[in-house]
Amino acid sequence: MLAFRYLIIIVLLTSACAQVGSISGGVKDVIAPRIEACNPCDGYLNATVEQITIEFDEFVKLQNPTENIILLPANVEYEYSLKGKTLQIDFQEKLKENTTYSLYLNGAIKDITEGNDSLIQIAFSSGPEIDKNNAYFIVSDGYTGKLNENVLIGLYDSLTQIEPTYFSKSDKQGYSRLKALKEGSFFYAAFIDENKNRIRERDEIQFASKTPVYLDSTYSDTLNLSITTPEVELLNIDSKFVTPYILELSLPNWVSFDSLKFKDLDLDVLDGDNFGENTRRFIVSEYVESIEIYIDTLNKKVRNDEDLSLLGLLNPIKKLELFPDDCCIELDFEAPIYSLNGKFSMVNLNDSSVFEFDSSQISVDVNRVIIDLNNQSFSQAMFSIDSAAVSTINGIVNNKVNFVIDRKVEEDLGIINVSVDSDLESWFIELFQNNTLVSAQTDFNKSEIVSFVNLKPGDYDINIVEDNNKNSKWDSFNPKDYTGPEKRYIYNRTIKVKANWEHEVDFIITE
């Protein structure tokens, strides 16, 4: 009896080992399922089959098969089924004669354990010949220049076609090869297909060409595609209150701020608060619950739901750095300033001496307080504004403000001199630190020498932008007129700036 029980336990353990499941521990599976056998396979000719069978090297599952299993051209109805490792595609009608078909598994097949998937294409022909033309692409980010993976590249018979006739995806090197293509002219596009519908949406990162490419047996070029977040044209007024007193407006580019009107109000535009050609900020003198906007044939009512309880800085400050040419501190508040009633002071952190600013050193410009440092000599100081020192017409006041000021001298800073060798008709240059734009200088053509001064020690990168339309800004791809993106040239090394040092850089631009 005891032996019989042991036998039952052994049988149960043995059967459990045969179940399909995931095993914890070990090296993570990062390899997508691979095809072990298929019928017909890639390149098959004279196919008269009623189904396609594909056996994978591991157990798989389907992911959105209705969307992700695609047969092109779409002139045959089909159904699909999955059993273990084998996918079966059953045709509901005969294949069309002398036609090259491509079966795409567009992320439809995933392994059970880690969910790895890939784009699989199987091309076969119902006739004695198969389309053998190819197209080659390299996809990169139009702003950073980095190669892009998993970008959908599509070929289209016309500019108005919604879904591509052929498509593929870029690999880790940004490379993509579209194969088994018929001979002819095709338009092409590349985009990050966020919703997996193979349709290039107006707000998806993308590039497209309005000039077709002709594909035949002699074609071997590799096209470089730079994808960017597109310039999407506004159709209406885009507006919001960023504080109870500051309204931000963005307008369609076919209207002008010159015709802008506010019902029963006169609003001042904030100097320096231009966030692009079509965006500005305006400030109201008194709190309002809503504003009605009129411009050309457009109008809009904007509700003001911002909290009115406290007055603060528009951009809070913990530490402020002053450079050798800086004489003043400019502090932008969230509302127009009605009065100053408290103490503005500064403590020199080197010797603990205290300096109080009088009315001759403090001025107000709408919502901006400007403090003249009166050539105060210090390397580091604590700047303070008493609570309730700044108030609005509604009696809203500030909390106490404290922040540290670091004053730099020329010996603390470095210089980069850039000698640009270029044939570009128009360009501008940008300086970055930690991927943040530090400075930009515009309106150059051909070769120039450009200097960036008063730079904190650290690592810097340089870009030059070919400014085709001479608007002094980088333009991304515009899906409306197929312009852009403007080309960016990235200097091939990082410049390590040292204090009290001039760094010479030769930037040679070649096509």
C-alpha positions as CSV (number, residue, x, y, z in Angstrom):
1,M,0.0,0.0,0.0
2,L,2.9,2.4,0.9
3,A,4.6,1.6,-2.4
4,F,1.4,2.4,-4.3
5,R,1.3,5.9,-2.6
6,Y,4.9,6.6,-3.6
7,L,4.0,5.6,-7.2
8,I,1.1,8.1,-7.2
9,I,3.3,10.9,-6.0
10,I,6.0,10.2,-8.6
11,V,3.3,10.2,-11.4
12,L,1.9,13.6,-10.2
13,L,5.4,15.2,-10.1
14,T,6.3,13.9,-13.5
15,S,3.0,15.2,-15.0
16,A,3.6,18.6,-13.4
17,C,7.0,18.9,-15.1
18,A,5.2,18.7,-18.6
19,Q,3.1,21.8,-18.0
20,V,3.8,25.0,-20.0
21,G,4.8,27.9,-17.8
22,S,7.5,30.4,-16.8
23,I,10.5,29.5,-14.7
24,S,11.8,32.1,-12.3
25,G,15.5,32.9,-12.1
26,G,18.1,32.5,-14.8
27,V,19.0,34.7,-17.7
28,K,16.1,36.9,-18.9
29,D,14.7,35.9,-22.4
30,V,15.2,38.9,-24.7
31,I,14.9,37.0,-28.0
32,A,11.6,37.2,-30.0
33,P,10.0,34.0,-31.2
34,R,11.6,32.6,-34.4
35,I,10.2,30.6,-37.3
36,E,11.3,27.0,-37.4
37,A,9.1,25.8,-40.3
38,C,6.5,27.3,-42.6
39,N,4.4,26.5,-45.7
40,P,4.7,28.5,-47.9
41,C,7.9,30.1,-46.8
42,D,9.5,33.3,-47.7
43,G,10.3,33.4,-51.5
44,Y,7.9,30.5,-52.4
45,L,6.7,30.5,-56.0
46,N,3.5,29.2,-57.7
47,A,1.6,29.0,-54.4
48,T,-1.8,27.4,-54.8
49,V,-2.2,26.7,-51.1
50,E,-5.4,27.3,-49.1
51,Q,-3.6,28.1,-45.9
52,I,-0.3,29.3,-44.4
53,T,1.2,27.4,-41.5
54,I,4.0,28.8,-39.4
55,E,5.7,26.9,-36.6
56,F,7.7,28.8,-34.0
57,D,10.6,27.7,-31.8
58,E,8.7,28.3,-28.6
59,F,5.1,28.6,-27.3
60,V,3.6,31.9,-28.3
61,K,0.4,33.9,-27.9
62,L,-1.4,36.3,-30.1
63,Q,-1.5,40.1,-29.5
64,N,-4.3,42.0,-31.2
65,P,-4.3,39.6,-34.2
66,T,-7.2,41.4,-36.0
67,E,-4.9,44.5,-36.3
68,N,-1.5,42.9,-36.4
69,I,-1.9,40.0,-38.8
70,I,-1.9,41.7,-42.2
71,L,-1.9,40.2,-45.7
72,L,-1.1,42.6,-48.6
73,P,-2.4,43.1,-51.1
74,A,-5.7,42.9,-49.2
75,N,-7.7,41.1,-52.0
76,V,-8.2,37.8,-50.2
77,E,-10.2,37.2,-47.0
78,Y,-8.6,35.0,-44.4
79,E,-9.0,33.6,-40.8
80,Y,-6.4,32.7,-38.3
81,S,-5.9,30.2,-35.4
82,L,-3.1,29.4,-33.0
83,K,-2.4,26.0,-31.5
84,G,0.7,25.8,-29.2
85,K,3.6,26.8,-31.4
86,T,1.8,26.8,-34.7
87,L,-0.1,29.7,-36.3
88,Q,-2.5,28.8,-39.2
89,I,-3.8,31.3,-41.7
90,D,-6.8,29.9,-43.7
91,F,-7.7,31.7,-47.0
92,Q,-11.5,32.0,-47.6
93,E,-11.0,32.3,-51.4
94,K,-8.4,31.5,-54.0
95,L,-5.3,33.6,-54.3
96,K,-5.2,36.0,-57.3
97,E,-3.1,34.8,-60.1
98,N,0.5,36.0,-60.6
99,T,0.5,38.1,-57.5
100,T,3.2,38.7,-54.9
101,Y,1.7,38.5,-51.4
102,S,3.3,39.6,-48.1
103,L,2.1,38.3,-44.8
104,Y,3.0,40.7,-42.0
105,L,3.0,39.7,-38.3
106,N,3.3,43.2,-37.0
107,G,4.0,42.4,-33.3
108,A,1.2,39.8,-33.4
109,I,3.3,37.0,-32.1
110,K,4.7,37.2,-28.5
111,D,6.5,34.7,-26.4
112,I,4.6,33.5,-23.3
113,T,7.3,34.3,-20.7
114,E,8.8,37.8,-21.5
115,G,6.4,39.1,-24.1
116,N,9.1,39.7,-26.8
117,D,7.7,40.4,-30.2
118,S,8.9,41.5,-33.6
119,L,7.9,42.4,-37.2
120,I,7.9,39.3,-39.4
121,Q,7.3,39.4,-43.2
122,I,6.8,36.3,-45.4
123,A,6.6,37.1,-49.1
124,F,5.4,34.5,-51.6
125,S,3.9,34.5,-55.1
126,S,0.9,32.8,-56.7
127,G,2.8,32.9,-60.0
128,P,6.2,31.8,-61.4
129,E,7.9,35.1,-60.4
130,I,8.0,37.2,-57.2
131,D,8.5,40.9,-56.9
132,K,12.2,41.4,-55.9
133,N,12.7,45.1,-55.6
134,N,14.0,46.5,-52.3
135,A,14.0,49.9,-50.5
136,Y,16.5,50.8,-47.8
137,F,16.1,53.4,-45.1
138,I,18.0,54.8,-42.1
139,V,15.8,56.5,-39.5
140,S,17.2,59.0,-37.0
141,D,15.8,61.6,-34.5
142,G,15.8,65.0,-36.4
143,Y,16.8,66.9,-33.2
144,T,19.4,64.7,-31.5
145,G,20.7,62.8,-34.6
146,K,20.4,59.5,-32.7
147,L,19.3,56.4,-34.6
148,N,15.7,55.3,-34.0
149,E,14.4,51.8,-33.4
150,N,10.8,50.5,-34.0
151,V,9.8,53.3,-36.4
152,L,7.3,52.3,-39.0
153,I,8.4,53.0,-42.6
154,G,5.7,52.9,-45.2
155,L,5.5,53.0,-49.0
156,Y,2.4,54.6,-50.6
157,D,1.0,54.7,-54.1
158,S,-0.2,58.3,-53.6
159,L,0.0,61.1,-51.1
160,T,-3.7,60.7,-50.2
161,Q,-3.4,57.0,-49.3
162,I,-4.1,56.3,-45.7
163,E,-2.5,53.0,-45.0
164,P,0.8,52.0,-46.7
165,T,1.0,49.5,-49.5
166,Y,4.2,48.1,-48.0
167,F,5.7,48.7,-44.6
168,S,8.5,47.6,-42.2
169,K,10.1,48.8,-39.0
170,S,13.6,50.1,-38.2
171,D,16.0,47.9,-36.1
172,K,18.4,49.0,-33.3
173,Q,20.7,50.7,-35.9
174,G,17.8,52.6,-37.3
175,Y,18.0,50.5,-40.5
176,S,15.0,49.1,-42.4
177,R,14.8,47.0,-45.6
178,L,11.5,46.7,-47.4
179,K,11.5,43.7,-49.7
180,A,9.3,42.0,-52.3
181,L,8.2,45.3,-53.8
182,K,6.7,45.7,-57.2
183,E,8.3,48.1,-59.7
184,G,7.0,51.6,-59.7
185,S,6.9,55.0,-58.0
186,F,6.2,55.2,-54.3
187,F,5.9,58.0,-51.7
188,Y,7.4,57.2,-48.3
189,A,6.9,58.1,-44.7
190,A,8.3,57.2,-41.3
191,F,6.5,57.5,-38.0
192,I,6.2,56.2,-34.5
193,D,2.9,54.3,-34.7
194,E,1.7,54.9,-31.2
195,N,-1.7,53.4,-31.6
196,K,-0.6,50.5,-33.9
197,N,-3.0,51.3,-36.7
198,R,-0.4,51.9,-39.4
199,I,-1.9,55.3,-40.0
200,R,0.3,58.4,-39.8
201,E,-1.6,60.6,-37.3
202,R,-1.0,64.4,-37.4
203,D,0.5,64.5,-33.9
204,E,2.8,61.4,-34.1
205,I,6.5,61.8,-34.4
206,Q,7.1,61.5,-38.2
207,F,8.6,62.4,-41.5
208,A,7.1,62.2,-45.0
209,S,8.2,63.0,-48.5
210,K,6.0,64.6,-51.2
211,T,8.5,63.5,-53.9
212,P,8.2,59.8,-54.9
213,V,11.0,57.4,-55.4
214,Y,11.1,55.0,-58.3
215,L,11.9,51.4,-57.4
216,D,13.3,48.8,-59.8
217,S,16.0,46.2,-60.0
218,T,18.7,48.8,-60.3
219,Y,17.7,50.8,-57.2
220,S,20.2,50.6,-54.3
221,D,20.1,53.9,-52.5
222,T,19.6,54.2,-48.8
223,L,17.3,57.1,-47.8
224,N,18.0,58.9,-44.6
225,L,14.8,59.9,-42.8
226,S,14.8,62.4,-39.8
227,I,11.7,62.1,-37.7
228,T,10.5,64.9,-35.4
229,T,7.4,65.9,-33.4
230,P,5.5,67.7,-36.2
231,E,4.5,71.3,-36.4
232,V,0.7,70.9,-35.9
233,E,-1.2,74.0,-37.0
234,L,-3.7,75.3,-34.5
235,L,-7.2,75.6,-35.9
236,N,-8.6,77.7,-33.0
237,I,-7.4,79.9,-30.1
238,D,-5.6,77.9,-27.5
239,S,-5.7,79.8,-24.1
240,K,-5.3,79.2,-20.4
241,F,-4.7,81.2,-17.2
242,V,-1.2,80.2,-15.9
243,T,-1.8,82.3,-12.8
244,P,-5.0,84.2,-11.7
245,Y,-3.6,87.3,-13.5
246,I,-1.6,85.9,-16.4
247,L,-3.3,84.6,-19.5
248,E,-1.4,82.6,-22.1
249,L,-2.6,82.6,-25.8
250,S,-1.6,80.5,-28.8
251,L,-3.0,81.5,-32.1
252,P,-3.3,79.7,-35.5
253,N,-0.5,81.0,-37.8
254,W,-2.9,82.4,-40.3
255,V,-4.1,85.1,-37.8
256,S,-2.1,87.9,-36.2
257,F,-2.0,89.3,-32.7
258,D,-2.5,92.7,-34.3
259,S,-6.3,92.1,-34.5
260,L,-6.6,90.6,-31.0
261,K,-9.2,92.2,-28.7
262,F,-10.4,91.5,-25.2
263,K,-14.0,92.4,-24.4
264,D,-14.2,95.3,-21.9
265,L,-10.5,94.9,-21.0
266,D,-7.1,96.2,-22.0
267,L,-4.3,93.7,-21.3
268,D,-0.6,94.3,-21.3
269,V,1.7,91.8,-23.0
270,L,4.5,90.6,-20.8
271,D,7.9,91.7,-22.1
272,G,10.2,88.7,-22.7
273,D,7.4,86.2,-22.3
274,N,7.2,85.2,-25.9
275,F,7.0,81.4,-26.1
276,G,7.2,81.2,-29.9
277,E,5.9,83.2,-32.9
278,N,2.3,82.4,-32.1
279,T,2.2,82.3,-28.3
280,R,2.2,85.3,-25.9
281,R,1.4,86.0,-22.2
282,F,-0.8,88.8,-21.1
283,I,-1.5,90.3,-17.7
284,V,-4.7,91.6,-16.3
285,S,-4.7,94.6,-13.8
286,E,-7.5,93.2,-11.7
287,Y,-8.8,89.7,-11.1
288,V,-11.6,88.5,-13.4
289,E,-13.6,85.3,-13.5
290,S,-13.4,85.0,-17.3
291,I,-12.2,86.8,-20.4
292,E,-13.7,86.9,-23.9
293,I,-11.3,86.9,-26.7
294,Y,-11.9,88.1,-30.3
295,I,-9.5,87.8,-33.2
296,D,-10.5,87.9,-36.9
297,T,-13.4,85.4,-37.2
298,L,-12.5,83.5,-34.0
299,N,-13.7,84.1,-30.5
300,K,-13.4,82.3,-27.2
301,K,-14.4,82.6,-23.5
302,V,-11.7,81.6,-21.0
303,R,-12.6,80.8,-17.4
304,N,-10.2,81.7,-14.6
305,D,-10.0,78.8,-12.1
306,E,-6.6,79.6,-10.7
307,D,-6.1,79.9,-6.9
308,L,-6.1,83.5,-5.7
309,S,-4.9,82.9,-2.1
310,L,-1.2,83.9,-2.3
311,L,1.2,85.9,-4.3
312,G,4.4,84.2,-5.3
313,L,7.2,84.3,-7.8
314,L,6.3,83.2,-11.3
315,N,9.4,80.9,-11.3
316,P,10.4,80.1,-7.7
317,I,14.2,80.6,-7.0
318,K,16.4,78.7,-4.6
319,K,19.7,79.9,-6.1
320,L,20.5,82.7,-8.5
321,E,23.8,83.1,-10.3
322,L,25.0,86.6,-11.4
323,F,27.6,87.0,-14.1
324,P,30.2,89.8,-14.4
325,D,27.9,92.0,-16.6
326,D,24.8,91.6,-14.4
327,C,24.0,94.7,-12.4
328,C,20.4,93.9,-11.3
329,I,18.1,91.2,-10.1
330,E,14.7,90.8,-11.9
331,L,12.0,89.0,-10.1
332,D,8.7,88.2,-11.9
333,F,5.6,87.8,-9.7
334,E,2.4,86.0,-10.6
335,A,0.3,89.3,-10.6
336,P,0.7,93.0,-11.3
337,I,2.3,94.7,-8.4
338,Y,0.3,97.5,-6.6
339,S,2.7,98.5,-3.8
340,L,6.0,97.6,-2.0
341,N,5.7,97.9,1.7
342,G,8.5,95.8,3.3
343,K,12.2,95.3,3.5
344,F,14.4,94.0,0.7
345,S,17.8,93.0,2.1
346,M,21.0,91.0,1.5
347,V,23.4,89.3,3.8
348,N,27.0,88.8,2.6
349,L,27.8,85.2,3.5
350,N,31.5,85.9,3.6
351,D,31.6,88.5,6.3
352,S,27.9,88.5,7.5
353,S,27.5,92.2,6.7
354,V,23.9,93.3,6.0
355,F,22.7,95.6,3.2
356,E,19.2,97.0,2.9
357,F,17.9,98.4,-0.4
358,D,16.1,101.7,-0.5
359,S,13.4,102.9,-2.9
360,S,16.0,104.4,-5.2
361,Q,17.4,100.9,-5.9
362,I,14.0,99.2,-6.4
363,S,11.7,99.7,-9.4
364,V,8.5,98.0,-10.6
365,D,7.5,97.2,-14.2
366,V,4.0,95.7,-14.1
367,N,4.7,92.3,-12.4
368,R,8.5,92.6,-12.3
369,V,10.6,93.9,-9.4
370,I,14.0,95.2,-10.4
371,I,16.7,95.5,-7.7
372,D,19.9,97.4,-8.5
373,L,22.7,95.8,-6.6
374,N,24.6,99.1,-6.6
375,N,27.8,97.4,-7.4
376,Q,27.7,95.5,-4.2
377,S,30.9,93.4,-3.8
378,F,30.3,89.8,-2.7
379,S,30.9,86.3,-3.9
380,Q,27.9,84.7,-2.2
381,A,24.9,86.3,-0.4
382,M,21.5,85.5,1.0
383,F,18.8,87.7,-0.5
384,S,15.5,88.2,1.4
385,I,12.1,89.9,0.9
386,D,9.9,90.3,4.0
387,S,6.5,88.7,4.0
388,A,3.8,91.1,2.8
389,A,6.4,93.3,1.2
390,V,4.8,93.0,-2.2
391,S,1.0,93.3,-2.7
392,T,-1.6,93.4,-5.5
393,I,-4.5,95.7,-5.9
394,N,-6.7,93.0,-4.3
395,G,-4.5,93.0,-1.2
396,I,-2.9,89.6,-1.9
397,V,0.6,89.6,-0.5
398,N,3.7,87.4,-0.7
399,N,5.2,85.0,1.8
400,K,8.8,85.6,2.9
401,V,11.3,85.1,0.0
402,N,14.8,83.8,0.5
403,F,17.4,82.6,-2.0
404,V,21.2,82.5,-2.3
405,I,23.0,84.6,-4.9
406,D,26.4,83.5,-6.3
407,R,28.3,86.3,-8.0
408,K,30.8,85.0,-10.6
409,V,33.9,86.9,-11.7
410,E,35.7,86.4,-15.0
411,E,38.3,84.1,-13.4
412,D,35.5,81.7,-12.4
413,L,34.3,81.3,-16.0
414,G,35.4,80.1,-19.3
415,I,35.1,81.0,-23.0
416,I,34.4,78.9,-26.1
417,N,35.5,80.4,-29.5
418,V,33.9,78.5,-32.4
419,S,35.4,78.8,-35.8
420,V,32.7,77.7,-38.2
421,D,33.6,76.6,-41.7
422,S,30.4,76.4,-43.7
423,D,28.8,77.1,-47.1
424,L,25.3,77.3,-45.5
425,E,23.3,80.3,-46.7
426,S,21.8,80.9,-43.3
427,W,22.4,79.3,-39.9
428,F,22.5,79.8,-36.2
429,I,24.4,78.1,-33.4
430,E,23.3,76.6,-30.1
431,L,25.2,75.8,-26.9
432,F,23.9,73.1,-24.6
433,Q,24.8,71.9,-21.1
434,N,23.2,68.7,-19.8
435,N,20.9,68.7,-22.8
436,T,19.6,72.1,-21.8
437,L,19.9,75.1,-24.2
438,V,22.3,77.6,-22.5
439,S,22.7,80.1,-25.3
440,A,21.9,80.7,-29.0
441,Q,23.4,83.1,-31.5
442,T,21.6,83.8,-34.8
443,D,21.9,85.4,-38.2
444,F,25.0,83.9,-39.6
445,N,25.9,82.9,-43.2
446,K,28.9,81.1,-44.7
447,S,31.9,81.0,-42.3
448,E,32.1,82.9,-39.1
449,I,33.8,83.0,-35.7
450,V,31.3,82.8,-32.7
451,S,32.2,83.3,-29.1
452,F,30.3,82.1,-26.0
453,V,31.6,83.9,-22.9
454,N,30.9,83.7,-19.1
455,L,30.5,80.0,-19.1
456,K,30.5,78.0,-15.9
457,P,33.0,75.1,-15.9
458,G,31.4,71.9,-17.2
459,D,30.6,69.9,-20.3
460,Y,29.1,71.6,-23.3
461,D,27.7,70.5,-26.6
462,I,27.3,72.6,-29.8
463,N,24.7,72.3,-32.6
464,I,24.4,74.4,-35.8
465,V,21.0,74.6,-37.4
466,E,20.5,75.3,-41.1
467,D,18.0,78.1,-40.9
468,N,16.4,77.8,-44.3
469,N,13.5,80.2,-43.7
470,K,15.7,82.6,-41.6
471,N,13.3,82.7,-38.6
472,S,16.1,82.1,-36.1
473,K,14.5,78.9,-34.8
474,W,14.6,75.2,-35.6
475,D,11.6,74.1,-37.6
476,S,10.4,70.5,-37.3
477,F,8.6,68.5,-40.0
478,N,5.4,70.2,-41.2
479,P,2.8,67.6,-42.4
480,K,0.7,70.3,-44.1
481,D,3.3,71.4,-46.7
482,Y,5.9,68.6,-46.2
483,T,8.7,71.1,-45.3
484,G,11.4,70.4,-42.7
485,P,12.8,69.4,-40.5
486,E,15.6,71.8,-40.7
487,K,19.0,70.0,-40.6
488,R,21.0,70.0,-37.4
489,Y,24.7,69.6,-37.4
490,I,26.1,68.2,-34.1
491,Y,29.7,68.8,-33.1
492,N,31.3,65.4,-32.7
493,R,32.7,65.9,-29.2
494,T,31.8,67.4,-25.9
495,I,33.8,70.5,-24.9
496,K,35.0,70.5,-21.3
497,V,35.1,74.1,-20.2
498,K,37.6,75.1,-17.5
499,A,37.6,78.2,-15.3
500,N,39.7,81.2,-16.6
501,W,40.3,79.4,-19.9
502,E,39.6,80.0,-23.6
503,H,38.7,76.9,-25.6
504,E,39.1,77.0,-29.4
505,V,36.8,74.8,-31.5
506,D,36.9,74.2,-35.3
507,F,33.4,73.3,-36.5
508,I,33.6,72.2,-40.2
509,I,30.2,71.5,-41.9
510,T,30.3,69.2,-44.8
511,E,27.3,67.8,-46.7
